[in-house]
């Protein structure tokens, strides 16, 4: 597949953050962990700032509940790999989180501590409020599998409220998304139903529909690339079903390090994906 190039004009998203498919659809390249600029740590304030300044179509960061208040922005639910700390995020207080430093995720200094502190969700909201209006939609990938206590659900809704038009909350934990939608019914949410899909191709379509119904009002479905490909292989489902339900489809992750990435990118786009999660958006856009 040859994707059409896009010229950037005032008000447009960055041309390397979208694909213009042969049928004219715009497919967003969701910048995983805000990795637009690999010179700064992923999921950091500088990383997200780079996304906002570049006007990428969509960026994704990860959040997990802290012990006392707020949410930590970090990809894993443990501290060991990405920070100078160790252990699970859930037992960490805000004060302890402020003493951590992020490790560099790429390049010659991979694994080395940096000067950057892992941000809190409140820091991210402040950054969005301080930035000029931008087209970037920010996805908050909520990592917690345990049910959020109701007071913490209300806290999350309050944190997001000032920027809710620029944020979508994604999670595989439908129970937490339902709680969040109960407290904030106008909040945009996306559901990743992998836990409910299983491996039997004859039941994929009804299982997917049943799973989607677990989160009333969800606007997006997030599927693993391999899951979407298996559905296409069996001919039991494509993005059209999700679109008929009034939802958009995100698939990923797909990077230039993924085996047969050009072929698989073309197939995902042809299959109707609306978003592709990736850590290499610029290289994908040039394919």
WOJO-V16678 format. One record per pair of residues at least 4 apart in sequence whose C-alpha atoms are under 7 Angstrom apart, sorted by the first residue. I is the first residue (numbers start at 1). J is the second residue. If there is no record, write none. Layout:
i->{I | I}
j->{J | J}
This chain:
i->{1 | 2 | 3 | 3 | 3 | 3 | 3 | 4 | 4 | 4 | 5 | 6 | 7 | 8 | 8 | 8 | 13 | 13 | 13 | 13 | 14 | 14 | 14 | 14 | 16 | 16 | 16 | 17 | 17 | 17 | 17 | 17 | 17 | 17 | 18 | 18 | 18 | 18 | 18 | 18 | 19 | 19 | 19 | 19 | 20 | 20 | 20 | 20 | 21 | 21 | 27 | 27 | 28 | 28 | 28 | 28 | 28 | 29 | 29 | 29 | 29 | 29 | 29 | 30 | 30 | 30 | 30 | 30 | 30 | 30 | 31 | 31 | 31 | 31 | 31 | 31 | 31 | 31 | 31 | 32 | 32 | 32 | 32 | 32 | 32 | 33 | 33 | 33 | 33 | 33 | 34 | 34 | 34 | 34 | 34 | 34 | 34 | 34 | 35 | 35 | 35 | 36 | 36 | 36 | 37 | 37 | 38 | 40 | 40 | 40 | 41 | 41 | 41 | 41 | 41 | 42 | 42 | 43 | 43 | 43 | 43 | 43 | 44 | 44 | 44 | 45 | 45 | 46 | 47 | 48 | 49 | 50 | 51 | 51 | 51 | 52 | 52 | 52 | 55 | 55 | 55 | 56 | 57 | 57 | 57 | 58 | 58 | 58 | 59 | 59 | 59 | 59 | 60 | 60 | 60 | 60 | 61 | 61 | 61 | 61 | 62 | 62 | 62 | 62 | 62 | 62 | 62 | 63 | 63 | 63 | 63 | 63 | 63 | 63 | 63 | 64 | 64 | 64 | 64 | 64 | 64 | 64 | 64 | 65 | 65 | 65 | 65 | 65 | 66 | 66 | 66 | 66 | 66 | 66 | 66 | 66 | 66 | 67 | 67 | 67 | 67 | 68 | 68 | 69 | 70 | 70 | 70 | 71 | 71 | 72 | 72 | 72 | 73 | 73 | 73 | 73 | 74 | 77 | 77 | 77 | 78 | 78 | 78 | 78 | 79 | 79 | 79 | 79 | 79 | 79 | 80 | 80 | 80 | 80 | 82 | 82 | 83 | 83 | 83 | 83 | 84 | 84 | 84 | 84 | 84 | 85 | 92 | 92 | 93 | 94 | 95 | 98 | 100 | 100 | 101 | 101 | 101 | 101 | 101 | 101 | 102 | 102 | 102 | 102 | 102 | 103 | 103 | 103 | 103 | 104 | 104 | 104 | 104 | 104 | 104 | 105 | 105 | 106 | 119 | 120 | 121 | 122 | 122 | 123 | 124 | 125 | 125 | 125 | 126 | 127 | 137 | 137 | 138 | 138 | 138 | 139 | 139 | 139 | 139 | 140 | 140 | 140 | 141 | 141 | 141 | 142 | 142 | 142 | 143 | 145 | 147 | 147 | 148 | 148 | 148 | 149 | 150 | 151 | 152 | 153 | 153 | 153 | 154 | 154 | 155 | 156 | 157 | 157 | 160 | 163 | 164 | 167 | 168 | 168 | 168 | 169 | 169 | 169 | 170 | 170 | 170 | 171 | 171 | 171 | 172 | 172 | 172 | 173 | 174 | 174 | 174 | 174 | 175 | 176 | 177 | 177 | 178 | 178 | 179 | 180 | 181 | 181 | 188 | 188 | 189 | 189 | 189 | 190 | 190 | 190 | 190 | 190 | 191 | 191 | 191 | 191 | 192 | 192 | 192 | 193 | 193 | 194 | 196 | 196 | 197 | 197 | 197 | 200 | 201 | 203 | 204 | 205 | 205 | 205 | 206 | 207 | 208 | 209 | 210 | 219 | 219 | 220 | 220 | 220 | 221 | 221 | 221 | 221 | 222 | 222 | 222 | 223 | 223 | 223 | 223 | 223 | 224 | 224 | 224 | 224 | 225 | 225 | 225 | 225 | 226 | 227 | 228 | 229 | 230 | 231 | 231 | 231 | 231 | 232 | 232 | 232 | 237 | 238 | 239 | 239 | 239 | 239 | 239 | 240 | 241 | 242 | 242 | 242 | 242 | 243 | 243 | 248 | 249 | 249 | 249 | 250 | 250 | 250 | 250 | 251 | 251 | 251 | 251 | 252 | 252 | 252 | 253 | 253 | 253 | 254 | 254 | 254 | 254 | 254 | 255 | 255 | 255 | 255 | 256 | 256 | 256 | 256 | 260 | 261 | 262 | 263 | 264 | 265 | 266 | 267 | 268 | 268 | 269 | 280 | 281 | 282 | 283}
j->{266 | 287 | 19 | 20 | 21 | 22 | 287 | 20 | 21 | 22 | 20 | 15 | 15 | 12 | 14 | 15 | 55 | 56 | 57 | 135 | 54 | 55 | 56 | 57 | 281 | 282 | 285 | 28 | 29 | 56 | 57 | 281 | 282 | 285 | 26 | 27 | 28 | 29 | 57 | 285 | 26 | 27 | 28 | 285 | 24 | 25 | 26 | 27 | 25 | 26 | 274 | 275 | 57 | 58 | 274 | 275 | 276 | 58 | 275 | 276 | 277 | 278 | 281 | 58 | 59 | 60 | 275 | 276 | 277 | 278 | 35 | 36 | 58 | 59 | 60 | 277 | 278 | 279 | 281 | 59 | 60 | 61 | 277 | 278 | 279 | 42 | 43 | 60 | 61 | 62 | 42 | 43 | 47 | 48 | 51 | 59 | 60 | 61 | 42 | 47 | 279 | 47 | 50 | 51 | 47 | 50 | 106 | 46 | 47 | 104 | 47 | 102 | 103 | 104 | 105 | 47 | 105 | 47 | 48 | 61 | 73 | 74 | 48 | 118 | 119 | 49 | 119 | 50 | 51 | 52 | 53 | 54 | 55 | 56 | 59 | 56 | 134 | 136 | 134 | 135 | 136 | 136 | 135 | 136 | 137 | 136 | 137 | 138 | 136 | 137 | 138 | 139 | 138 | 139 | 140 | 141 | 73 | 139 | 140 | 141 | 73 | 74 | 75 | 140 | 141 | 142 | 143 | 71 | 72 | 73 | 74 | 140 | 141 | 142 | 143 | 71 | 72 | 73 | 77 | 89 | 142 | 143 | 144 | 70 | 71 | 72 | 90 | 144 | 70 | 71 | 72 | 89 | 90 | 91 | 92 | 93 | 94 | 90 | 91 | 92 | 93 | 93 | 94 | 94 | 120 | 121 | 122 | 120 | 121 | 119 | 120 | 121 | 118 | 119 | 120 | 121 | 118 | 88 | 89 | 143 | 86 | 87 | 88 | 89 | 83 | 85 | 86 | 87 | 88 | 89 | 84 | 85 | 86 | 87 | 102 | 103 | 100 | 101 | 102 | 103 | 100 | 101 | 102 | 103 | 113 | 100 | 96 | 97 | 97 | 98 | 99 | 117 | 117 | 118 | 113 | 114 | 115 | 116 | 117 | 118 | 113 | 114 | 116 | 117 | 118 | 111 | 112 | 113 | 114 | 109 | 110 | 111 | 112 | 113 | 114 | 110 | 111 | 110 | 123 | 124 | 125 | 126 | 159 | 127 | 128 | 129 | 160 | 163 | 130 | 131 | 166 | 167 | 166 | 167 | 168 | 167 | 168 | 169 | 170 | 168 | 169 | 170 | 169 | 170 | 171 | 169 | 170 | 171 | 171 | 173 | 175 | 176 | 152 | 153 | 176 | 153 | 154 | 155 | 156 | 157 | 179 | 180 | 158 | 183 | 159 | 160 | 161 | 184 | 164 | 167 | 187 | 188 | 188 | 189 | 190 | 188 | 189 | 190 | 189 | 190 | 191 | 190 | 191 | 192 | 191 | 192 | 193 | 177 | 178 | 191 | 214 | 215 | 179 | 180 | 181 | 215 | 182 | 215 | 183 | 184 | 185 | 187 | 218 | 219 | 218 | 219 | 220 | 218 | 219 | 220 | 221 | 222 | 218 | 220 | 221 | 222 | 221 | 222 | 223 | 197 | 211 | 223 | 207 | 211 | 204 | 207 | 208 | 204 | 234 | 207 | 208 | 209 | 236 | 237 | 210 | 211 | 212 | 213 | 214 | 247 | 248 | 247 | 248 | 249 | 247 | 248 | 249 | 250 | 249 | 250 | 251 | 227 | 228 | 250 | 251 | 252 | 228 | 251 | 252 | 253 | 229 | 251 | 252 | 253 | 230 | 231 | 232 | 233 | 234 | 235 | 236 | 237 | 238 | 236 | 237 | 238 | 241 | 271 | 243 | 249 | 271 | 272 | 273 | 244 | 245 | 246 | 247 | 248 | 249 | 247 | 248 | 274 | 273 | 274 | 275 | 273 | 274 | 275 | 276 | 273 | 275 | 276 | 277 | 276 | 277 | 278 | 276 | 277 | 278 | 258 | 261 | 276 | 277 | 278 | 261 | 278 | 279 | 280 | 261 | 280 | 283 | 284 | 264 | 265 | 266 | 267 | 268 | 269 | 270 | 271 | 272 | 273 | 273 | 284 | 285 | 286 | 287}
